[in-house]
Amino acid sequence: MVIAKQYGFTFKTVAGCMVSDWLRDSVEINNRITENILAEQYGNEWKFRFYHDVDNLYAKQLRFVSKFSRFD
């Protein structure tokens, strides 16, 4: 969520286990529009950079937790 916010978008839960074809198609269309906007702003490789940033943040969190879990 933190990294997505930096890129100007958020993740939203759309439905539970039951998803209609209409809902899936609607989400697909909206995702395509959003991805095109992000590609215009950040270039076609935006998704690679986004996931790279997510992986880096996750690694930092793991290092932080491992340092302080020793004190439990």
Summary of the structure (lengths in Angstrom):
residues: 72
radius of gyration: 16.7
end to end distance: 27.8
largest distance: 51.0
contacts: 135
relative contact order: 0.11
helix: 75%
strand: 0%
